[in-house]
Amino acid sequence: MAEKIVDKLFRGDMLHVASLLTPKSFQLIYLDPPFATGREQLGSKKGLAYDDRWVGDLDTYLPWLKERLLAVYDLLTDDGSLVLHLDWRASHYARVILDEIFGRQGFINEIIWHYTGGGRSKTRFSCKHDTLLWYSRSRRPVFNIDAVRVPYKKTSGYAKAGIVAASGRHYLPDPLGTPVDDVWEIPIINPMATERVGYPTQKPLKLLTRLIEGLTNPGDLVGDFCCGSGTTLVVAQSLGRHWVGSDISAAAVKCAATRLRKECQIEGDITADCAD
Ligand SMILES: C[S@@+](CC[C@H](N)C(=O)[O-])C[C@H]1O[C@@H](n2cnc3c(N)ncnc32)[C@H](O)[C@@H]1O
């Protein structure tokens, strides 16, 4: 049997990269593919870009996405998780596709990542959220609720004194905070943020930290096969998880490798080309 690949960053189509990897070895696969925006995504630095234009629009995009979701399904462990990150353009279609692949019982959560900042629409309500679809092969995937608790609201009476039920039982607040719900308020990376590397559509470290801490344990393997600037890989490494990343864009792979070296002090050759 081929050796299990870990802590490696591939340049190539995730479809081909997936075929190199060990089935049932990933505890979490986070996918943040192009959103079908119809735009060329340009970074703040020359060369940092990828193309999100689709001839035929969603009619081309959705079969492309489905083929790649099918390719990674077998890579998940029995209690592992896939989180697909999209926005209003395709998340509703993707949910139907994921229901087909995982079965409807594979759906765990639809997480809304709400953010502010950026421009405001004058013709409709401003679109200020992304959708993260969490699916698993298991009805009880790994979920570390205590690792991702958030502080109680300052106005919460429960947080101060707990609550006494009709039965007389006294429920006390958890010193770690309250379980986080499925609407996440996390700021986008603003132009002055220190974590900003200039790659278009770079996601915040805080978003990936919550997913990785909540859905995996130390030592687990995390995959991000549209890794862009490498946010997932940096967080996985920092939290003591193994990781595999890939991206079709050479600029993305260069950016992610630089981040892993700088932010995680990884040395040696971590990149490889995956022939298309
Ligand atoms: C939304 S960006 C990912 C951003 C990333 N999460 C970050 O924090 O920087 C989508 C990425 O998917 C990559 N991509 C597009 N098609 C791909 C494919 N077939 N295989 C692998 N990566 C692909 C693009 O090059 C782009 O970097």
Ligand as a Chemical Component Dictionary entry (heavy atoms), coordinates in Angstrom:
data_LIG
# 
_chem_comp.id                   LIG 
_chem_comp.type                 NON-POLYMER 
_chem_comp.pdbx_formal_charge   0 
_chem_comp.three_letter_code    LIG 
# 
loop_
_chem_comp_atom.comp_id 
_chem_comp_atom.atom_id 
_chem_comp_atom.alt_atom_id 
_chem_comp_atom.type_symbol 
_chem_comp_atom.charge 
_chem_comp_atom.model_Cartn_x 
_chem_comp_atom.model_Cartn_y 
_chem_comp_atom.model_Cartn_z 
_chem_comp_atom.pdbx_ordinal 
LIG C1  C1  C 0  -11.856 31.076 -2.769 1  
LIG S1  S1  S 1  -10.190 30.721 -3.180 2  
LIG C2  C2  C 0  -9.548  29.950 -1.715 3  
LIG C3  C3  C 0  -9.090  30.969 -0.694 4  
LIG C4  C4  C 0  -8.486  30.320 0.540  5  
LIG N1  N1  N 0  -9.478  29.682 1.359  6  
LIG C5  C5  C 0  -7.718  31.324 1.376  7  
LIG O1  O1  O 0  -8.006  31.511 2.577  8  
LIG O2  O2  O -1 -6.809  31.953 0.844  9  
LIG C6  C6  C 0  -10.408 29.376 -4.290 10 
LIG C7  C7  C 0  -9.136  28.719 -4.774 11 
LIG O3  O3  O 0  -9.476  27.563 -5.553 12 
LIG C8  C8  C 0  -8.450  27.379 -6.495 13 
LIG N2  N2  N 0  -8.901  26.432 -7.539 14 
LIG C9  C9  C 0  -9.719  26.657 -8.580 15 
LIG N3  N3  N 0  -9.911  25.536 -9.291 16 
LIG C10 C10 C 0  -9.192  24.563 -8.682 17 
LIG C11 C11 C 0  -8.981  23.175 -8.933 18 
LIG N4  N4  N 0  -9.550  22.549 -9.965 19 
LIG N5  N5  N 0  -8.170  22.475 -8.101 20 
LIG C12 C12 C 0  -7.565  23.092 -7.050 21 
LIG N6  N6  N 0  -7.728  24.406 -6.765 22 
LIG C13 C13 C 0  -8.535  25.123 -7.568 23 
LIG C14 C14 C 0  -8.166  28.799 -6.987 24 
LIG O4  O4  O 0  -6.913  28.883 -7.613 25 
LIG C15 C15 C 0  -8.267  29.581 -5.690 26 
LIG O5  O5  O 0  -6.999  29.766 -5.093 27 
# 
loop_
_chem_comp_bond.comp_id 
_chem_comp_bond.atom_id_1 
_chem_comp_bond.atom_id_2 
_chem_comp_bond.value_order 
_chem_comp_bond.pdbx_ordinal 
LIG C1  S1  SING 1  
LIG S1  C2  SING 2  
LIG S1  C6  SING 3  
LIG C2  C3  SING 4  
LIG C3  C4  SING 5  
LIG C4  N1  SING 6  
LIG C4  C5  SING 7  
LIG C5  O1  DOUB 8  
LIG C5  O2  SING 9  
LIG C6  C7  SING 10 
LIG C7  O3  SING 11 
LIG C7  C15 SING 12 
LIG O3  C8  SING 13 
LIG C8  N2  SING 14 
LIG C8  C14 SING 15 
LIG N2  C9  SING 16 
LIG N2  C13 SING 17 
LIG C9  N3  DOUB 18 
LIG N3  C10 SING 19 
LIG C10 C11 SING 20 
LIG C10 C13 DOUB 21 
LIG C11 N4  SING 22 
LIG C11 N5  DOUB 23 
LIG N5  C12 SING 24 
LIG C12 N6  DOUB 25 
LIG N6  C13 SING 26 
LIG C14 O4  SING 27 
LIG C14 C15 SING 28 
LIG C15 O5  SING 29 
# 
